[in-house]
Amino acid sequence: MSESLAINTSMTYEAKLVGKKGDDDFPCNGKISKIELNKTVSAISITKLDPGVGRGDAKYTQKNSSTVGVHYWLDLGTKLTYNLKVWVSD
């Protein structure tokens, strides 16, 4: 049985004055054997005097055998970057 990388993507979101949340869906053909999600959350300045809060997260949600989803949220003053890799087996 061999594995191949089916999804290799990176997404970045910024929320300055208002928080954000959402869902990203990625099509994936084959039997999912491994999912890797790495994320970085950091504060970004809202104003010259406000350094931002830097709160947020991303989690994967397997919708079905052909779609992998990522749910994300971030508070105001936050930058979120995630990298998603999904391997499938033959």
MARTINU-374517 format. One record per residue: x, y, z negated of N, C-alpha, C, O in turn; residue number from 0; residue in one letter. Coordinates in Angstrom, 3 decimals, decimal comma. Layout:
@n.c1->X	n.c2->Y	n.c3->Z	ca.c1->X	ca.c2->Y	ca.c3->Z	c.c1->X	c.c2->Y	c.c3->Z	o.c1->X	o.c2->Y	o.c3->Z	num->NUM	residu->A $
...
***
This chain:
@n.c1->0,846	n.c2->-1,164	n.c3->0,000	ca.c1->0,000	ca.c2->0,000	ca.c3->0,000	c.c1->0,899	c.c2->1,237	c.c3->0,000	o.c1->1,803	o.c2->1,351	o.c3->-0,827	num->0	residu->M $
@n.c1->0,648	n.c2->2,164	n.c3->0,930	ca.c1->1,475	ca.c2->3,361	ca.c3->1,008	c.c1->0,653	c.c2->4,588	c.c3->0,618	o.c1->-0,572	o.c2->4,610	o.c3->0,737	num->1	residu->S $
@n.c1->1,371	n.c2->5,605	n.c3->0,150	ca.c1->0,753	ca.c2->6,863	ca.c3->-0,239	c.c1->1,190	c.c2->7,964	c.c3->0,717	o.c1->2,302	o.c2->7,947	o.c3->1,245	num->2	residu->E $
@n.c1->0,305	n.c2->8,908	n.c3->0,927	ca.c1->0,664	ca.c2->10,077	ca.c3->1,718	c.c1->0,063	c.c2->11,324	c.c3->1,078	o.c1->-0,985	o.c2->11,273	o.c3->0,435	num->3	residu->S $
@n.c1->0,750	n.c2->12,435	n.c3->1,271	ca.c1->0,296	ca.c2->13,706	ca.c3->0,717	c.c1->-0,795	c.c2->14,265	c.c3->1,628	o.c1->-0,533	o.c2->14,607	o.c3->2,781	num->4	residu->L $
@n.c1->-2,014	n.c2->14,356	n.c3->1,109	ca.c1->-3,162	ca.c2->14,809	ca.c3->1,915	c.c1->-3,439	c.c2->16,298	c.c3->1,740	o.c1->-3,870	o.c2->16,963	o.c3->2,682	num->5	residu->A $
@n.c1->-3,197	n.c2->16,824	n.c3->0,548	ca.c1->-3,432	ca.c2->18,242	ca.c3->0,265	c.c1->-2,193	c.c2->18,794	c.c3->-0,430	o.c1->-1,690	o.c2->18,210	o.c3->-1,390	num->6	residu->I $
@n.c1->-1,713	n.c2->19,923	n.c3->0,066	ca.c1->-0,610	ca.c2->20,637	ca.c3->-0,557	c.c1->-0,889	c.c2->22,119	c.c3->-0,349	o.c1->-0,562	o.c2->22,673	o.c3->0,701	num->7	residu->N $
@n.c1->-1,495	n.c2->22,766	n.c3->-1,347	ca.c1->-1,930	ca.c2->24,145	ca.c3->-1,182	c.c1->-1,650	c.c2->24,965	c.c3->-2,426	o.c1->-1,500	o.c2->24,430	o.c3->-3,524	num->8	residu->T $
@n.c1->-1,584	n.c2->26,263	n.c3->-2,236	ca.c1->-1,369	ca.c2->27,201	ca.c3->-3,332	c.c1->-2,359	c.c2->28,352	c.c3->-3,185	o.c1->-2,568	o.c2->28,863	o.c3->-2,085	num->9	residu->S $
@n.c1->-2,961	n.c2->28,752	n.c3->-4,293	ca.c1->-3,932	ca.c2->29,850	ca.c3->-4,292	c.c1->-3,555	c.c2->30,836	c.c3->-5,393	o.c1->-3,100	o.c2->30,435	o.c3->-6,465	num->10	residu->M $
@n.c1->-3,746	n.c2->32,133	n.c3->-5,122	ca.c1->-3,464	ca.c2->33,190	ca.c3->-6,097	c.c1->-4,669	c.c2->34,113	c.c3->-6,205	o.c1->-5,249	o.c2->34,525	o.c3->-5,200	num->11	residu->T $
@n.c1->-5,033	n.c2->34,427	n.c3->-7,441	ca.c1->-6,142	ca.c2->35,343	ca.c3->-7,710	c.c1->-5,682	c.c2->36,388	c.c3->-8,717	o.c1->-4,900	o.c2->36,091	o.c3->-9,620	num->12	residu->Y $
@n.c1->-6,174	n.c2->37,617	n.c3->-8,555	ca.c1->-5,910	ca.c2->38,692	ca.c3->-9,503	c.c1->-7,223	c.c2->39,344	c.c3->-9,896	o.c1->-8,106	o.c2->39,545	o.c3->-9,062	num->13	residu->E $
@n.c1->-7,341	n.c2->39,669	n.c3->-11,175	ca.c1->-8,512	ca.c2->40,385	ca.c3->-11,683	c.c1->-8,003	c.c2->41,577	c.c3->-12,481	o.c1->-7,430	o.c2->41,418	o.c3->-13,559	num->14	residu->A $
@n.c1->-8,217	n.c2->42,767	n.c3->-11,942	ca.c1->-7,740	ca.c2->43,957	ca.c3->-12,649	c.c1->-8,805	c.c2->44,512	c.c3->-13,582	o.c1->-8,627	o.c2->44,473	o.c3->-14,800	num->15	residu->K $
@n.c1->-9,892	n.c2->45,020	n.c3->-13,053	ca.c1->-10,896	ca.c2->45,668	ca.c3->-13,900	c.c1->-12,058	c.c2->44,767	c.c3->-14,282	o.c1->-12,770	o.c2->45,049	o.c3->-15,245	num->16	residu->L $
@n.c1->-12,259	n.c2->43,683	n.c3->-13,537	ca.c1->-13,364	ca.c2->42,753	ca.c3->-13,797	c.c1->-12,823	c.c2->41,334	c.c3->-13,679	o.c1->-12,027	o.c2->41,051	o.c3->-12,785	num->17	residu->V $
@n.c1->-13,241	n.c2->40,443	n.c3->-14,563	ca.c1->-12,831	ca.c2->39,045	ca.c3->-14,493	c.c1->-13,414	c.c2->38,352	c.c3->-13,267	o.c1->-14,317	o.c2->38,875	o.c3->-12,615	num->18	residu->G $
@n.c1->-12,890	n.c2->37,181	n.c3->-12,968	ca.c1->-13,352	ca.c2->36,398	ca.c3->-11,817	c.c1->-13,499	c.c2->34,944	c.c3->-12,225	o.c1->-12,860	o.c2->34,474	o.c3->-13,166	num->19	residu->K $
@n.c1->-14,357	n.c2->34,241	n.c3->-11,494	ca.c1->-14,430	ca.c2->32,796	ca.c3->-11,604	c.c1->-14,944	c.c2->32,274	c.c3->-10,273	o.c1->-15,588	o.c2->32,996	o.c3->-9,511	num->20	residu->K $
@n.c1->-14,651	n.c2->31,021	n.c3->-10,011	ca.c1->-15,118	ca.c2->30,459	ca.c3->-8,758	c.c1->-14,671	c.c2->29,020	c.c3->-8,586	o.c1->-14,071	o.c2->28,420	o.c3->-9,478	num->21	residu->G $
@n.c1->-14,978	n.c2->28,485	n.c3->-7,417	ca.c1->-14,644	ca.c2->27,114	ca.c3->-7,082	c.c1->-14,049	c.c2->27,082	c.c3->-5,682	o.c1->-14,585	o.c2->27,690	o.c3->-4,755	num->22	residu->D $
@n.c1->-12,950	n.c2->26,378	n.c3->-5,537	ca.c1->-12,349	ca.c2->26,117	ca.c3->-4,231	c.c1->-12,535	c.c2->24,639	c.c3->-3,932	o.c1->-12,292	o.c2->23,798	o.c3->-4,798	num->23	residu->D $
@n.c1->-12,961	n.c2->24,310	n.c3->-2,721	ca.c1->-13,136	ca.c2->22,929	ca.c3->-2,303	c.c1->-12,186	c.c2->22,615	c.c3->-1,157	o.c1->-12,036	o.c2->23,402	o.c3->-0,222	num->24	residu->D $
@n.c1->-11,548	n.c2->21,453	n.c3->-1,244	ca.c1->-10,585	ca.c2->21,025	ca.c3->-0,235	c.c1->-10,979	c.c2->19,646	c.c3->0,275	o.c1->-11,135	o.c2->18,716	o.c3->-0,517	num->25	residu->F $
@n.c1->-11,143	n.c2->19,502	n.c3->1,598	ca.c1->-11,487	ca.c2->18,188	ca.c3->2,156	c.c1->-10,306	c.c2->17,233	c.c3->2,037	o.c1->-9,149	o.c2->17,629	o.c3->2,180	num->26	residu->P $
@n.c1->-10,617	n.c2->15,978	n.c3->1,774	ca.c1->-9,572	ca.c2->14,972	ca.c3->1,577	c.c1->-10,103	c.c2->13,630	c.c3->2,076	o.c1->-11,116	o.c2->13,134	o.c3->1,582	num->27	residu->C $
@n.c1->-9,420	n.c2->13,049	n.c3->3,048	ca.c1->-9,836	ca.c2->11,753	ca.c3->3,590	c.c1->-8,922	c.c2->10,662	c.c3->3,052	o.c1->-7,698	o.c2->10,775	o.c3->3,119	num->28	residu->N $
@n.c1->-9,515	n.c2->9,625	n.c3->2,529	ca.c1->-8,764	ca.c2->8,501	ca.c3->1,985	c.c1->-9,043	c.c2->8,318	c.c3->0,511	o.c1->-9,717	o.c2->9,140	o.c3->-0,111	num->29	residu->G $
@n.c1->-8,525	n.c2->7,241	n.c3->-0,043	ca.c1->-8,705	ca.c2->6,948	ca.c3->-1,462	c.c1->-7,666	c.c2->7,731	c.c3->-2,262	o.c1->-6,463	o.c2->7,535	o.c3->-2,092	num->30	residu->K $
@n.c1->-8,137	n.c2->8,612	n.c3->-3,126	ca.c1->-7,237	ca.c2->9,469	ca.c3->-3,902	c.c1->-6,480	c.c2->8,623	c.c3->-4,914	o.c1->-7,079	o.c2->7,908	o.c3->-5,717	num->31	residu->I $
@n.c1->-5,156	n.c2->8,714	n.c3->-4,864	ca.c1->-4,336	ca.c2->7,934	ca.c3->-5,789	c.c1->-3,697	c.c2->8,800	c.c3->-6,877	o.c1->-3,407	o.c2->8,309	o.c3->-7,968	num->32	residu->S $
@n.c1->-3,476	n.c2->10,090	n.c3->-6,586	ca.c1->-2,847	ca.c2->10,959	ca.c3->-7,585	c.c1->-3,203	c.c2->12,412	c.c3->-7,287	o.c1->-3,230	o.c2->12,828	o.c3->-6,129	num->33	residu->K $
@n.c1->-3,478	n.c2->13,184	n.c3->-8,348	ca.c1->-3,745	ca.c2->14,612	ca.c3->-8,232	c.c1->-2,802	c.c2->15,346	c.c3->-9,178	o.c1->-2,674	o.c2->14,990	o.c3->-10,349	num->34	residu->I $
@n.c1->-2,147	n.c2->16,370	n.c3->-8,653	ca.c1->-1,234	ca.c2->17,178	ca.c3->-9,454	c.c1->-1,673	c.c2->18,641	c.c3->-9,335	o.c1->-1,786	o.c2->19,169	o.c3->-8,228	num->35	residu->E $
@n.c1->-1,918	n.c2->19,287	n.c3->-10,467	ca.c1->-2,331	ca.c2->20,687	ca.c3->-10,481	c.c1->-1,420	c.c2->21,440	c.c3->-11,443	o.c1->-1,431	o.c2->21,192	o.c3->-12,649	num->36	residu->L $
@n.c1->-0,637	n.c2->22,355	n.c3->-10,900	ca.c1->0,233	ca.c2->23,206	ca.c3->-11,707	c.c1->-0,287	c.c2->24,632	c.c3->-11,608	o.c1->-0,658	o.c2->25,094	o.c3->-10,529	num->37	residu->N $
@n.c1->-0,312	n.c2->25,320	n.c3->-12,736	ca.c1->-0,853	ca.c2->26,674	ca.c3->-12,739	c.c1->0,030	c.c2->27,612	c.c3->-13,542	o.c1->0,730	o.c2->27,206	o.c3->-14,469	num->38	residu->K $
@n.c1->-0,027	n.c2->28,884	n.c3->-13,156	ca.c1->0,683	ca.c2->29,941	ca.c3->-13,856	c.c1->-0,307	c.c2->31,068	c.c3->-14,115	o.c1->-0,985	o.c2->31,542	o.c3->-13,203	num->39	residu->T $
@n.c1->-0,380	n.c2->31,487	n.c3->-15,374	ca.c1->-1,266	ca.c2->32,575	ca.c3->-15,760	c.c1->-0,398	c.c2->33,663	c.c3->-16,375	o.c1->0,418	o.c2->33,394	o.c3->-17,257	num->40	residu->V $
@n.c1->-0,582	n.c2->34,912	n.c3->-15,898	ca.c1->0,203	ca.c2->36,018	ca.c3->-16,440	c.c1->-0,648	c.c2->37,276	c.c3->-16,512	o.c1->-1,675	o.c2->37,390	o.c3->-15,844	num->41	residu->S $
@n.c1->-0,203	n.c2->38,213	n.c3->-17,330	ca.c1->-0,899	ca.c2->39,491	ca.c3->-17,474	c.c1->-0,457	c.c2->40,432	c.c3->-16,358	o.c1->0,708	o.c2->40,431	o.c3->-15,958	num->42	residu->A $
@n.c1->-1,400	n.c2->41,237	n.c3->-15,859	ca.c1->-1,081	ca.c2->42,311	ca.c3->-14,925	c.c1->-1,661	c.c2->43,600	c.c3->-15,482	o.c1->-2,710	o.c2->43,584	o.c3->-16,128	num->43	residu->I $
@n.c1->-0,996	n.c2->44,696	n.c3->-15,240	ca.c1->-1,415	ca.c2->45,985	ca.c3->-15,791	c.c1->-2,744	c.c2->46,432	c.c3->-15,208	o.c1->-2,972	o.c2->46,373	o.c3->-14,000	num->44	residu->S $
@n.c1->-3,603	n.c2->46,875	n.c3->-16,095	ca.c1->-4,884	ca.c2->47,444	ca.c3->-15,690	c.c1->-4,693	c.c2->48,948	c.c3->-15,462	o.c1->-5,136	o.c2->49,494	o.c3->-14,452	num->45	residu->I $
@n.c1->-4,036	n.c2->49,597	n.c3->-16,406	ca.c1->-3,666	ca.c2->51,010	ca.c3->-16,305	c.c1->-2,219	c.c2->51,127	c.c3->-16,771	o.c1->-1,609	o.c2->50,132	o.c3->-17,163	num->46	residu->T $
@n.c1->-1,676	n.c2->52,328	n.c3->-16,729	ca.c1->-0,296	ca.c2->52,542	ca.c3->-17,186	c.c1->-0,133	c.c2->52,218	c.c3->-18,661	o.c1->0,956	o.c2->51,847	o.c3->-19,101	num->47	residu->K $
@n.c1->-1,217	n.c2->52,356	n.c3->-19,433	ca.c1->-1,146	ca.c2->52,120	ca.c3->-20,877	c.c1->-1,635	c.c2->50,737	c.c3->-21,296	o.c1->-1,416	o.c2->50,325	o.c3->-22,435	num->48	residu->L $
@n.c1->-2,286	n.c2->50,024	n.c3->-20,401	ca.c1->-2,860	ca.c2->48,713	ca.c3->-20,742	c.c1->-2,104	c.c2->47,622	c.c3->-19,987	o.c1->-2,176	o.c2->47,566	o.c3->-18,759	num->49	residu->D $
@n.c1->-1,382	n.c2->46,756	n.c3->-20,694	ca.c1->-0,576	ca.c2->45,725	ca.c3->-20,024	c.c1->-1,373	c.c2->44,532	c.c3->-19,493	o.c1->-0,793	o.c2->43,653	o.c3->-18,856	num->50	residu->P $
@n.c1->-2,679	n.c2->44,477	n.c3->-19,737	ca.c1->-3,491	ca.c2->43,343	ca.c3->-19,299	c.c1->-3,573	c.c2->42,268	c.c3->-20,359	o.c1->-2,874	o.c2->42,335	o.c3->-21,370	num->51	residu->G $
@n.c1->-4,427	n.c2->41,267	n.c3->-20,138	ca.c1->-4,650	ca.c2->40,247	ca.c3->-21,161	c.c1->-4,034	c.c2->38,895	c.c3->-20,811	o.c1->-3,564	o.c2->38,190	o.c3->-21,704	num->52	residu->V $
@n.c1->-4,026	n.c2->38,524	n.c3->-19,553	ca.c1->-3,378	ca.c2->37,277	ca.c3->-19,149	c.c1->-4,059	c.c2->36,007	c.c3->-19,629	o.c1->-3,385	o.c2->35,079	o.c3->-20,075	num->53	residu->G $
@n.c1->-5,383	n.c2->35,949	n.c3->-19,545	ca.c1->-6,111	ca.c2->34,729	ca.c3->-19,931	c.c1->-6,855	c.c2->34,181	c.c3->-18,723	o.c1->-7,567	o.c2->34,909	o.c3->-18,030	num->54	residu->R $
@n.c1->-6,679	n.c2->32,886	n.c3->-18,482	ca.c1->-7,371	ca.c2->32,226	ca.c3->-17,386	c.c1->-6,967	c.c2->30,761	c.c3->-17,329	o.c1->-6,106	o.c2->30,310	o.c3->-18,084	num->55	residu->G $
@n.c1->-7,606	n.c2->30,021	n.c3->-16,419	ca.c1->-7,310	ca.c2->28,599	ca.c3->-16,307	c.c1->-7,833	c.c2->28,072	c.c3->-14,978	o.c1->-8,666	o.c2->28,703	o.c3->-14,327	num->56	residu->D $
@n.c1->-7,336	n.c2->26,916	n.c3->-14,590	ca.c1->-7,814	ca.c2->26,205	ca.c3->-13,408	c.c1->-7,817	c.c2->24,723	c.c3->-13,729	o.c1->-6,876	o.c2->24,215	o.c3->-14,338	num->57	residu->A $
@n.c1->-8,876	n.c2->24,023	n.c3->-13,320	ca.c1->-9,001	ca.c2->22,578	ca.c3->-13,543	c.c1->-9,548	c.c2->21,942	c.c3->-12,279	o.c1->-10,401	o.c2->22,516	o.c3->-11,602	num->58	residu->K $
@n.c1->-9,049	n.c2->20,747	n.c3->-11,965	ca.c1->-9,572	ca.c2->20,085	ca.c3->-10,771	c.c1->-10,834	c.c2->19,307	c.c3->-11,114	o.c1->-10,998	o.c2->18,792	o.c3->-12,220	num->59	residu->Y $
@n.c1->-11,710	n.c2->19,240	n.c3->-10,132	ca.c1->-12,955	ca.c2->18,485	ca.c3->-10,248	c.c1->-13,103	c.c2->17,695	c.c3->-8,961	o.c1->-13,228	o.c2->18,276	o.c3->-7,884	num->60	residu->T $
@n.c1->-13,089	n.c2->16,404	n.c3->-9,065	ca.c1->-13,254	ca.c2->15,572	ca.c3->-7,878	c.c1->-14,725	c.c2->15,529	c.c3->-7,535	o.c1->-15,521	o.c2->14,915	o.c3->-8,246	num->61	residu->Q $
@n.c1->-15,082	n.c2->16,180	n.c3->-6,446	ca.c1->-16,490	ca.c2->16,252	ca.c3->-6,042	c.c1->-17,001	c.c2->14,890	c.c3->-5,584	o.c1->-18,054	o.c2->14,426	o.c3->-6,020	num->62	residu->K $
@n.c1->-16,243	n.c2->14,267	n.c3->-4,706	ca.c1->-16,561	ca.c2->12,932	ca.c3->-4,206	c.c1->-15,298	c.c2->12,386	c.c3->-3,555	o.c1->-14,227	o.c2->12,975	o.c3->-3,706	num->63	residu->N $
@n.c1->-15,397	n.c2->11,301	n.c3->-2,853	ca.c1->-14,191	ca.c2->10,684	ca.c3->-2,287	c.c1->-13,598	c.c2->11,489	c.c3->-1,137	o.c1->-12,477	o.c2->11,212	o.c3->-0,710	num->64	residu->S $
@n.c1->-14,327	n.c2->12,481	n.c3->-0,626	ca.c1->-13,799	ca.c2->13,250	ca.c3->0,500	c.c1->-13,541	c.c2->14,723	c.c3->0,177	o.c1->-13,132	o.c2->15,483	o.c3->1,056	num->65	residu->S $
@n.c1->-13,774	n.c2->15,132	n.c3->-1,070	ca.c1->-13,552	ca.c2->16,525	ca.c3->-1,458	c.c1->-12,958	c.c2->16,614	c.c3->-2,856	o.c1->-13,430	o.c2->15,959	o.c3->-3,785	num->66	residu->T $
@n.c1->-11,921	n.c2->17,429	n.c3->-2,996	ca.c1->-11,363	ca.c2->17,744	ca.c3->-4,305	c.c1->-11,626	c.c2->19,218	c.c3->-4,547	o.c1->-11,357	o.c2->20,051	o.c3->-3,682	num->67	residu->V $
@n.c1->-12,150	n.c2->19,544	n.c3->-5,717	ca.c1->-12,455	ca.c2->20,926	ca.c3->-6,050	c.c1->-11,569	c.c2->21,421	c.c3->-7,170	o.c1->-11,060	o.c2->20,643	o.c3->-7,977	num->68	residu->G $
@n.c1->-11,394	n.c2->22,733	n.c3->-7,207	ca.c1->-10,691	ca.c2->23,380	ca.c3->-8,311	c.c1->-11,595	c.c2->24,496	c.c3->-8,817	o.c1->-11,983	o.c2->25,389	o.c3->-8,064	num->69	residu->V $
@n.c1->-11,926	n.c2->24,433	n.c3->-10,107	ca.c1->-12,683	ca.c2->25,497	ca.c3->-10,754	c.c1->-11,680	c.c2->26,403	c.c3->-11,460	o.c1->-10,813	o.c2->25,921	o.c3->-12,188	num->70	residu->H $
@n.c1->-11,795	n.c2->27,712	n.c3->-11,249	ca.c1->-10,867	ca.c2->28,658	ca.c3->-11,870	c.c1->-11,641	c.c2->29,804	c.c3->-12,518	o.c1->-12,775	o.c2->30,108	o.c3->-12,145	num->71	residu->Y $
@n.c1->-10,989	n.c2->30,432	n.c3->-13,504	ca.c1->-11,535	ca.c2->31,634	ca.c3->-14,121	c.c1->-10,368	c.c2->32,470	c.c3->-14,623	o.c1->-9,313	o.c2->31,944	o.c3->-14,978	num->72	residu->W $
@n.c1->-10,573	n.c2->33,768	n.c3->-14,644	ca.c1->-9,572	ca.c2->34,658	ca.c3->-15,205	c.c1->-10,233	c.c2->35,921	c.c3->-15,732	o.c1->-11,161	o.c2->36,460	o.c3->-15,128	num->73	residu->L $
@n.c1->-9,731	n.c2->36,377	n.c3->-16,874	ca.c1->-10,222	ca.c2->37,610	ca.c3->-17,478	c.c1->-9,566	c.c2->38,800	c.c3->-16,790	o.c1->-8,596	o.c2->38,652	o.c3->-16,046	num->74	residu->D $
@n.c1->-10,120	n.c2->39,992	n.c3->-17,059	ca.c1->-9,524	ca.c2->41,186	ca.c3->-16,493	c.c1->-8,069	c.c2->41,314	c.c3->-16,924	o.c1->-7,700	o.c2->40,875	o.c3->-18,013	num->75	residu->L $
@n.c1->-7,250	n.c2->41,905	n.c3->-16,080	ca.c1->-5,836	ca.c2->42,060	ca.c3->-16,380	c.c1->-5,071	c.c2->40,750	c.c3->-16,304	o.c1->-4,143	o.c2->40,529	o.c3->-17,082	num->76	residu->G $
@n.c1->-5,455	n.c2->39,866	n.c3->-15,364	ca.c1->-4,849	ca.c2->38,541	ca.c3->-15,277	c.c1->-4,541	c.c2->38,167	c.c3->-13,828	o.c1->-5,301	o.c2->38,478	o.c3->-12,911	num->77	residu->T $
@n.c1->-3,419	n.c2->37,500	n.c3->-13,651	ca.c1->-3,057	ca.c2->36,900	ca.c3->-12,358	c.c1->-2,952	c.c2->35,397	c.c3->-12,569	o.c1->-2,287	o.c2->34,937	o.c3->-13,497	num->78	residu->K $
@n.c1->-3,616	n.c2->34,634	n.c3->-11,701	ca.c1->-3,617	ca.c2->33,174	ca.c3->-11,768	c.c1->-3,136	c.c2->32,625	c.c3->-10,436	o.c1->-3,649	o.c2->32,994	o.c3->-9,380	num->79	residu->L $
@n.c1->-2,159	n.c2->31,752	n.c3->-10,492	ca.c1->-1,683	ca.c2->31,042	ca.c3->-9,304	c.c1->-1,731	c.c2->29,558	c.c3->-9,612	o.c1->-1,267	o.c2->29,123	o.c3->-10,666	num->80	residu->T $
@n.c1->-2,292	n.c2->28,780	n.c3->-8,696	ca.c1->-2,252	ca.c2->27,329	ca.c3->-8,885	c.c1->-1,755	c.c2->26,651	c.c3->-7,622	o.c1->-1,952	o.c2->27,134	o.c3->-6,507	num->81	residu->Y $
@n.c1->-1,101	n.c2->25,511	n.c3->-7,834	ca.c1->-0,610	ca.c2->24,660	ca.c3->-6,754	c.c1->-1,276	c.c2->23,301	c.c3->-6,914	o.c1->-1,194	o.c2->22,674	o.c3->-7,970	num->82	residu->N $
@n.c1->-1,936	n.c2->22,857	n.c3->-5,850	ca.c1->-2,654	ca.c2->21,583	ca.c3->-5,866	c.c1->-2,021	c.c2->20,633	c.c3->-4,858	o.c1->-1,831	o.c2->20,974	o.c3->-3,691	num->83	residu->L $
@n.c1->-1,699	n.c2->19,431	n.c3->-5,336	ca.c1->-1,216	ca.c2->18,363	ca.c3->-4,463	c.c1->-2,061	c.c2->17,126	c.c3->-4,703	o.c1->-2,289	o.c2->16,732	o.c3->-5,846	num->84	residu->K $
@n.c1->-2,520	n.c2->16,520	n.c3->-3,629	ca.c1->-3,344	ca.c2->15,310	ca.c3->-3,716	c.c1->-2,770	c.c2->14,260	c.c3->-2,787	o.c1->-2,565	o.c2->14,508	o.c3->-1,599	num->85	residu->V $
@n.c1->-2,512	n.c2->13,079	n.c3->-3,343	ca.c1->-2,014	ca.c2->11,955	ca.c3->-2,562	c.c1->-3,149	c.c2->10,957	c.c3->-2,356	o.c1->-3,985	o.c2->10,762	o.c3->-3,238	num->86	residu->W $
@n.c1->-3,171	n.c2->10,333	n.c3->-1,192	ca.c1->-4,139	ca.c2->9,286	ca.c3->-0,905	c.c1->-3,385	c.c2->8,020	c.c3->-0,546	o.c1->-2,252	o.c2->8,062	o.c3->-0,067	num->87	residu->V $
@n.c1->-4,046	n.c2->6,881	n.c3->-0,791	ca.c1->-3,436	ca.c2->5,596	ca.c3->-0,447	c.c1->-4,196	c.c2->4,989	c.c3->0,729	o.c1->-5,389	o.c2->5,227	o.c3->0,914	num->88	residu->S $
@n.c1->-3,479	n.c2->4,210	n.c3->1,507	ca.c1->-4,057	ca.c2->3,561	ca.c3->2,682	c.c1->-4,745	c.c2->2,270	c.c3->2,312	o.c1->-5,290	o.c2->1,590	o.c3->3,181	num->89	residu->D $
***
